[in-house]
Amino acid sequence: MNWRLVAIPITLIPILLIAIQFDIQIDDVLAIGLLPFIGAIVAMMIKLGLQGIKFAYIARKYLGNFDSFFKLIGVRVGSEFIKFTTPMFIGAEFVVIYYLHKKDVKPAKSAWIAIMDIVTEVLAAGLLSIMAGIIALLSGAYLVAAVILATSIVITFLWMVMFFLSSKHTFQVPKALENLAKRFGKEKGANAVDKTNTWMEEVCTMSRENLKTTESKKIFTASFLFSLASWCFYGISFMMIAMGTEFTINAFDSIMAVMGANAIGNLPITIGGSGLAEFGIVAYINNLDPFAFEISEGVVAWDAVIGWRIATYYVPIAITWLLLVKLALNKIPKSQPS
């Protein structure tokens, strides 16, 4: 956890470089106004809240009323802290698996719930990002479109293929990794491989048992709609910030710009997509190279971009960290096995 707290200041470096390059002063960001900031923060918190509701919905559908609905929401929102502080926005699923394990939920069932949560999240984000990439392509922003489409299609395709193949094929640790683990880890490595293979087999068995059922199809559909709504709220957060500047953008374009930026930010280059997401929005809106740091002044309201980043990244980091520590990582009494 400590290294993530150290990582947060590192994410400020791209923001500072942008501010210096384009002469953005603190007064420029403050001039956006309190209400646009609050609007963007509210939109972001609705996004996180919908993610939490979706997770609580999935967990209670498969496990019954084993835990407080609101506590499950808090745990899921808190788990986003891990995604905010790692490259490629991964890690939240491990927090919810850990929490469910503390509640005496079997590892395979915990993993299944986490997978259902993350797959619907990836599918919704992927479809919106692909739509943004197609629009960029039709607008002549070929490099921007290529980066968005390549990232979103690959990530979405891999998750969906793995998810649906798990009902037909039992995955195991690849032989090359197994041999390395046994060679360097000796007996401990072999035991780790055996436990991982057993766990993966159990998850695939659950996939076969659940994916074809009507109930699971309903859960998947409802979860996907929750995810779609949550990403749309994330998208309009930029429109909220832009209202406090001279730059104007409608809700649809805001969603497309943010989801295009989200796809670029998913590249495992920086912590939490810092720098990539900001330039991604500018690149998408202005049909520019997302990695051309010589982007000229005035093409978009840079104070809006920095304000958006503060409202949708740094403020939620503080909130999610508190929920993570107080709920997900806190010692809890174990419930009856599920």
Beta strands, then each sheet from edge to edge (+ up, - down):
end
